[in-house]
Structure formats: structure tokens, C-alpha cells
């Protein structure tokens, strides 16, 4: 009811690299049974970043490894600290596992 029509179709397609949205199937209570409200019958989880990247022919594991190597090079050349390298890797990995729409913040700042 809330996400129907052309807007939902746009969100659910991969052309914008967001992937599918989270959706729920709900059942409205019947007035005849003197019940009010609704029950959630089924939850369909939307895509994560790594799932969307795989669908458009990117390899998230390779991408993480490239960032790890580059952060190691930056660490060895004194461009970043070990704490910054760890934070970068944690945020990058968390970003791959996140829902593609609004999500809670990544690793501690």
C-alpha cells in the first residue's frame, strides 16, 4: 500500500544501484471478528551493497582486498595511522554488508 506504482518499480530496479527495498506482507484484522490492527505475515529483506555489486559484475571481496592493500601501502609510507587504516577497513566492510537504502551509521567515528 505504501510503496506501489512507478516509484516503487524505480526503486526496486538495479539501474539506480539501490536494489530491492525491504518489504513486508501485512494482514489487516477483520472488523467482523472485533479485532483491530494488523499482523505482519512475512518480511522480505532488501539488497545489501555487496549483493547489488555482484549483480552488476563487481566482486566485493576483490574490492575489499584492494582497499586493504592500498591502506597497507599508505600505512607503510606514513600517510595514515594504524587506527585510521583499521577504521577505513571496518567502514568499508560494514558498507558492503549494509542495506542499500537508509541504514544505521557505520563503525564508530
PADREN-681679 format. One record per residue: x, y, z of N, C-alpha, C in turn. Coordinates in steps of 0.2 Angstrom, whole numbers, padded with zeros to 4 digits, always signed. Atoms other than C-alpha are relative to their C-alpha. Example, Ala and Ser with C-alpha at 12.3 -4.5 7.8 and 13.67 -1.06 7.14 Angstrom:
2
+0004-0006+0000+0062-0022+0039+0004+0006+0000/-0004-0006-0001+0068-0005+0036-0004+0005+0003/
end
This chain:
109
+0004-0006+0000+0000+0000+0000+0004+0006+0000/-0004-0006+0000+0014+0012+0004+0005+0001-0005/-0005-0001+0006+0026+0009-0010-0003-0004-0006/+0003+0003+0006+0016+0005-0025+0001+0004-0006/+0000-0004+0006+0017+0010-0043+0007+0002-0003/-0006-0001+0004+0030+0018-0054+0006+0002+0005/-0006-0002-0004+0041+0025-0039+0003-0007+0003/-0002+0006-0003+0042+0008-0031+0004-0004-0005/-0003+0003+0006+0047+0000-0048+0007+0003-0001/-0007-0003+0001+0061+0013-0050+0004-0002+0006/-0004+0002-0005+0067+0009-0033+0003-0007+0000/-0002+0007+0000+0067-0009-0035+0004-0003-0006/-0004+0002+0005+0077-0010-0051+0007+0002+0001/-0008-0001-0001+0096-0011-0052+0003+0006-0004/-0003-0006+0004+0098+0004-0064+0002+0006+0004/-0002-0005-0005+0100+0015-0049+0005-0002+0005/-0005+0003-0004+0111+0003-0040-0002+0000+0008/+0002+0000-0007+0100+0003-0024-0003-0007+0001/+0003+0006-0001+0092-0014-0027-0007+0000+0002/+0007+0000-0003+0076-0020-0019+0000+0002+0007/+0002-0003-0006+0068-0012-0005-0002-0005+0005/+0004+0005-0004+0063-0021+0011-0007+0001-0001/+0007+0000+0001+0045-0026+0010-0003-0004+0006/+0003+0004-0004+0033-0033+0022-0007-0002-0003/+0006+0002+0002+0017-0043+0019-0004+0001+0007/+0004-0001-0006+0003-0037+0032-0007-0003-0002/+0007+0002+0000-0014-0044+0036-0004+0005+0004/+0004-0004-0004-0027-0032+0041-0005-0004+0004/+0005+0004-0004-0039-0038+0055-0007+0002-0003/+0007+0000+0003-0057-0041+0050-0004+0004+0006/+0005-0004-0005-0070-0029+0058-0005-0005+0003/+0005+0005-0002-0082-0044+0059+0003-0004+0006/-0003+0004-0005-0070-0053+0071+0001+0005+0006/-0001-0005-0006-0070-0037+0083+0008+0001+0001/-0007-0002-0001-0051-0036+0080+0002+0006-0004/-0002-0006+0003-0042-0021+0076+0008+0000-0002/-0007+0000+0002-0025-0018+0068+0002-0004-0005/-0003+0004+0005-0014-0029+0058+0005-0005+0003/-0006+0004-0002-0001-0043+0059+0004+0000-0006/-0005+0000+0005+0015-0044+0049+0001-0008-0001/+0000+0008+0002+0014-0061+0040+0007-0002-0003/-0007+0002+0003+0031-0060+0030+0004+0006-0001/-0005-0006+0001+0046-0049+0029+0005-0002-0006/-0004+0002+0005+0056-0049+0013+0006+0005+0000/-0006-0004-0001+0074-0042+0015+0002+0003-0006/-0002-0004+0006+0080-0029+0003+0008-0002-0001/-0007+0002+0001+0098-0030-0005+0005+0004+0004/-0006-0003-0003+0114-0026+0003+0005+0002-0006/-0005-0003+0005+0128-0016-0006+0004-0006-0004/-0004+0005+0003+0138-0032-0009-0004-0004-0005/+0005+0004+0004+0123-0041-0017-0001+0004-0007/+0001-0004+0006+0120-0026-0029+0006+0000-0004/-0006+0000+0004+0138-0025-0034+0001-0007-0003/-0001+0007+0004+0139-0044-0038-0005+0000-0006/+0005+0001+0006+0123-0042-0049+0002+0005-0006/-0002-0004+0005+0132-0028-0059+0008-0002-0002/-0007+0003+0002+0148-0039-0061+0006+0003+0004/-0006-0002-0004+0159-0032-0047+0001-0005+0005/-0001+0005-0005+0167-0043-0034+0002+0003+0006/-0001-0003-0006+0166-0036-0017+0006-0002+0004/-0006+0002-0003+0179-0047-0010+0007+0002-0003/-0006-0003+0004+0192-0041-0023+0000+0007+0002/+0000-0007-0002+0187-0023-0019+0002+0001+0007/-0003+0000-0007+0190-0026+0000+0007-0001+0000/-0008+0002+0000+0207-0034-0004+0004+0006-0003/-0004-0006+0003+0212-0019-0015+0000+0006+0005/+0000-0005-0005+0207-0007-0001+0005-0002+0005/-0005+0002-0005+0217-0017+0011+0007+0001-0002/-0007-0001+0003+0232-0017+0000+0002+0007+0000/-0001-0007+0001+0231+0002-0003+0001+0003+0007/+0000-0003-0007+0228+0006+0016+0007-0003+0003/-0007+0002-0003+0244-0005+0020+0005+0004-0003/-0005-0005+0003+0254+0005+0007+0000+0007+0003/+0000-0007-0004+0248+0021+0015+0002+0000+0007/-0003+0000-0007+0252+0015+0032+0007-0001+0000/-0007+0000+0000+0269+0010+0027+0004+0006-0002/-0003-0007+0002+0273+0027+0019-0002+0005+0005/+0002-0005-0005+0266+0036+0034-0005+0005-0001/+0006-0004+0002+0251+0043+0026-0006+0000+0004/+0005+0001-0005+0239+0036+0038+0003-0004+0006/-0002+0003-0006+0240+0029+0056-0003-0007+0000/+0003+0006+0000+0236+0011+0060-0008+0000+0002/+0007-0001-0002+0220+0017+0069-0004+0002-0006/+0003-0002+0006+0215+0026+0053-0001-0006-0005/+0001+0006+0005+0218+0010+0042-0005-0005+0003/+0005+0004-0003+0208+0000+0054-0007+0002-0001/+0006-0003+0000+0194+0012+0054-0003+0000-0008/+0002+0000+0007+0194+0013+0035-0002-0007-0002/+0002+0007+0002+0193-0006+0033-0006-0002+0003/+0007+0002-0003+0179-0008+0046-0005+0004-0004/+0005-0004+0004+0169+0006+0037-0001-0003-0007/+0001+0003+0007+0172-0002+0020-0003-0006+0000/+0004+0006-0001+0167-0019+0026-0007+0000+0002/+0007-0001-0002+0152-0013+0035-0004+0003-0006/+0004-0003+0005+0147-0003+0020-0002-0005-0005/+0002+0005+0005+0147-0019+0009-0006-0004+0003/+0005+0004-0003+0136-0028+0022-0007+0004+0001/+0006-0005-0002+0123-0013+0024-0005-0001-0006/+0006-0001+0005+0106-0011+0016+0002+0006-0004/-0002-0006+0005+0107+0000+0001-0004+0006+0001/+0004-0006-0001+0094+0012+0007+0003+0003+0007/-0002-0002-0006+0095+0021+0024+0002-0005+0005/-0003+0005-0005+0105+0012+0037+0003+0003+0006/-0003-0003-0006+0112+0015+0054+0007+0001-0002/-0007-0002+0001+0129+0023+0055+0005-0006+0000/-0005+0005+0000+0144+0013+0051+0005+0000+0006/-0004+0001-0006+0159+0009+0063+0001+0007+0003/+0000-0006-0005+0162+0022+0077+0005+0005-0004/-0005-0006+0004+0170+0039+0070+0006+0001+0004/
end
